[in-house]
Every structure is written in C-alpha cells, then in structure tokens.
Amino acid sequence: MGVNVVVKEIKTKAKYVIKQVQCIDHHHANQALEELMPLLKLRHPHISMYKELFQMWDSEATSMFLCLVMEYSPTSFQDIIEAKRKEKAVIDSKSLQTMLVQVLDALEYLHHLDILHRNLKPSNITVSQNHCKLQDLSCHALMTHQAKWTVRAEEDPYKKSWMAPEALSFSFSQKSDIWSLGCIILDLATCSFLSGAEAMHLRKSLRQQSAGLQVLLQTMVDRQVPLADTFSDLLPTMLQADPSDRVLIKDVIRITFGKGSLTSSSGALHGSAIPEVVTSTLLEGNMASILEVMQMFSSRPEVQLTAMKKLMSMPEDQLGLPWPTDLVAVVVAVMERHERILEVQLCACSLLLYILGQALKRDVDAKASWNSSFSAMLLSAMRNHPHSTRLIIKAYNLLTIIASQESASEELQKAGLCELMLQHLSSFCGDRDICLSGLSLLWALLVDGEKFPALVIQVLATHPIDVDMAEAGCAVLWLLSLLGCIQEEQLEEVVALLLRSIQLGQDRVQLVNNAYRGLASLAKASELAAFRVVVLEQGCSGLSLLQETYQLYRDDPEVVENLCMLLAHLATYKEILPELEYSGIRTLTQDIQDRFPSSLELISYAKEVLVSLETAVCPSPEDGELLSAARDLSGDLPAPP
C-alpha cells in the first residue's frame, strides 16, 4: 500500500528502508500513526522493529504521507524462492526447518499480544545468515483504503495472492495471517517444480476450492521434498477457505513438531535452541503427551528442563501416583543423556523427590519401582558433579528412600556408594545439610564399615550444638555399635558423644532412645565403655543423666526399657555395682518394677539389676583404683557444650 525507499543515515551511513504511505488527509495519517505506535515497543529477535514513524507533507503530490522507518536487509524469502525456482532446486532441509521455526516463533509472539501482521508474504520476511525477521507490519487504518486497494489489485495481483479470502474484503484476524503463512510455506516447498506464475495461480485457486492442494502435496512426497510429510498434515489445516475451519498458530506449532520432523537425525536444529514458545505450546497436554515430547526432543536439554518443571506443577491426580513407572523411566533416561549438564540433573532429582513425596503422602507404604540403573545414574551424577552440594543432598535424599527397600542397600554398597559418601562427608563436613542427609542415608543403608565411626565422630564434633545432627548421629552410632564397627580406641569418645547428645537433646525422644540403645550395646560389649558411661566428664557420673531422663520419661515404656537395658548391662560388671548402689539406681529400678508390672521385658531387665545389686559389696582397693582411673581419664576430655 506504499512505496519503499532505501535511504542512508548521514552520520552513520547505515542503510534503512522508509515505507511511504499516502494518506487521505491529516486525520487518516494520525489514525494510522496512533495505531502503529505500539509496534515501536515490540522486542523479538525475529521481528524487524520500526525505528521511527513520522508524517510528511509532499507539496508536489499535495498529500500527507506516513513514513515508517525499518531495518534494511537486501535478502528476503522471496529472493531465496526465486533463486531456487531458477535452479529448479529444493531448499535444503536444515535451512527450511530453521526458517520455519523462527517464523513460527515470531508470529506466535505477535498473536499472543493480539497484534496482526496483515501483510505476510515472502518479500516481508528478511533473511541474513539463516536469521529470519518478519517486517512491514501493517495496521487496520492502512489496510482498509478501498480505492488504493483496488488500484493495487489491478496493477499487481501477484502481490495480493498471499492474502486470505476474507482479507480481500478487509476482514483481518489471526487466521488471515495463518492463511498467508500457509501460502509462504507452500511456495518454499514447491519452488523446485512450480514456476512463479503457476505458484500464483495455485494460491489464488485455493480460495475457491482445495482439490488442487492434495494433488500437489502428493507430488511433494513423490519428489521427496524436505518435510513433505509434515506439510501434508499442516497445509490442509492452514489453507481452509472458511476462517472458522482454519487452525491457530499454536495448532500449527503442535502439528509441525508433533511428528518429530524437526528433531530428526538430520540435526537441522543443531546448535540453536528451540524457541520457548514452541516448547511451552507442545507441553500444554497431559502427562502422557509431555513424556512423548520429552522422548521426541531427548537431545534438547532446554526442552527437558521445561518439561520437568511443567510436570512438577501438575496436580497430583494427573501424575499417575503412587509411582508412575513411565515417568520415572523417561526422567532417568534424561539424566543419562545429559549427565554433564548440572541443571538437568538437579531438576530431574527435584522431580523424582516431588513424585516420591506426593506418593508417600498418599501412602506411607508406597514402594518405588527401583532398579540398579536408577541408583547407578544417581551415583554417576554425583561423580560428574563432585562440587555441587545441592545435587549431593538431593541424590542422598532419593537414595535414602531407595535404600529402605529390600535388596537395594546391598546393591548400592556394591556400586560404591559408601566410598563416595566417605569422600563427601570428609570434604563437606562443615555443610550441615550434606551431613544430615548423609547420616540419614547411612542409617537407611544399615551400613557396615569400620571407616564410618571416625567419620560420624568428626561430623558430630564439627556440629557440637546441632540437635538434629545429634539425633541423626546417635541413630548411626547405635547401628555401628550393634554391627561391632566401633574400635576399642574409639569407645570412650563414642560414649562421651552419646551422653553429650542426650544432654543436648533431652527433649527429643528419638534421640534419647537411640543414644541409650547405643550406650547399652557398647556397655554390653566392653567393660571400658561401661565405666565410661558411669563416669562422665570431670568426675560427673553419667548415672545422674540417666536419672534425669527417667524423671522426664517415666511414663514412656520404650524410653524406660532402653534405660533399664543399659542398667542391666552395666550391672554385669562387679566393679561398677557399688557406683550403681551409691547413685540410687536400686530405688530407681524398684520404681520401674512397680510402674510397669505387665511389661515382661522391663521386669526382666529390672530383676537383673536388682539381683546384681544384692551381691554388691564395698569396692576393694583395686576396684576403687579402677574407678578413680576412669574419673582421671575423663578430665582429659573437653567439657560438654
């Protein structure tokens, strides 16, 4: 509807295009200018923005002109089509796919903002080094000047042949842009065997009847035109004469990518990210369709990230809980494919934890479908990203759940998890979250190893006033004591740590239970450990701590049973009996016997203590020396926090 003039800016010598559109009057120019002003604010890599808009009076033509300043590019789709038509050659697959993706991205951006192009045609899509831009966006005021429209149609019907049927009657919509895009795709795909005149007559004939399109699509397939199968599905939906039967841009994106044509082994999109709008459009379906997209775009990390985030935002009832096997298989495959990309590993672990969390919320007995490849992938991820504390924590949390299942613990230990954990807990001993998740995993693994006691001692010493750490540490130390992993030279330090943990978290029943179980196990195995329980630090007896615990939990049979079990093991050592008698353990034990007459286990432990105390005599000089030595040893240890 106007004349394009190539101009050069005086200062910079940069070239631009000024589109000069003659207006009826000043009011018409103002109307168009007002409608076009929002286009100055558009920002998209595949849309050529207007640099400036202004009005100009031409005294010779005695008319007002609206001038639109645009970027200059010497090459357009039209030039490419004509060059290939002259050679009777197809546009190569890589270029065709790249151009198509960029145009779809740009048009979706416009339609999302409710902006119409109105003038889509090959000459209005510039190309520079495989980078496409839509240009020459128009407005309603400039496209409904009937007199000018008639003149242009008579002068050059070729330039209007990309217009939708309804656009010829000044009716524009998003679907009229879709028709124009369909005509452009048709031109790109047929330039190797249709002349310019034949292509124009085809475009015009499609407005009346579409029979010729099917014949042409079959010809494209027969001639092995790139993306012919995709275009066979796509073009009939775009080139419907009735706008109500025509698809929208989101449908075009779904059809174009739905068959995976743009993810073929040709690698046409290699090195260029798939536009976000394409990904988000494809991921609008249910879980099954999202998994299909993830498999279709398995080599594209940006698609996998968006898909996994989408899955995490889905309602619980759409996730296939309690354990969606297909989803887990796809996510594990993604982790294997992109094991070097930390962001993918983190997102995948977060998704798996989310699924497990939702599953366990529904059913505490829910079992994950575990296999060795799943755990191997987690171990591999941690080895590939040894400095990522976030990944280590997420992987530990997942492995803790896995390790709770039959046979998993043994397999994980065979796969080298324990060695990896030794490295992590040693390197990140000061990291509270890694230590907490690591201790939880050690407990779940039922780990059996002589190297772990020293590591747990180091962790608890590094976090001396952390009650959560103390609780987790007590559980692992109890386990290690049962398995006989604690060496003789570690006994005193482990006993001291257990007792200090009780002091620190006397109100945490799980901590108290595990600590007293650990003390009982150590006291049963070692007289030295038993003496260390009785003589705490700086001459203060651990028996007084036990009595404090009893006063707090005297109505809790589980805690009392663990206390009584410890006392029963202590009472097996003749040298300790006087200390038990002196500390009032006889009275405490009798009280336990009276309070829990129906608990056979408790009564049994209490009787053992009382029978042993009955045989107690005053300590011999040797016994006194032994207790004194134990008290002296305790003076070398630091005071409790």
MOKA-V514592 format. One record per helix or strand of 3 or more residues. SS is the DSSP state (~ for helix, > for strand). FROM is the first residue (numbers start at 1). TO is the last residue. If there is no record, write none. Layout:
SS/FROM/TO ; SS/FROM/TO
//
This chain:
>/3/8 ; >/15/23 ; ~/26/41 ; >/50/58 ; >/63/71 ; ~/77/87 ; ~/93/112 ; ~/122/124 ; >/125/128 ; >/131/134 ; ~/140/143 ; ~/146/155 ; ~/157/160 ; ~/165/169 ; ~/174/190 ; ~/196/205 ; ~/211/222 ; ~/228/238 ; ~/243/245 ; ~/249/258 ; ~/261/263 ; ~/276/282 ; ~/287/296 ; ~/301/312 ; ~/316/318 ; ~/325/337 ; ~/342/362 ; ~/372/384 ; ~/389/403 ; ~/408/414 ; ~/417/427 ; ~/432/445 ; ~/452/462 ; ~/467/482 ; ~/488/504 ; ~/509/525 ; ~/527/534 ; ~/537/539 ; ~/542/553 ; ~/557/570 ; ~/574/582 ; ~/585/595 ; ~/600/614 ; ~/621/634
//
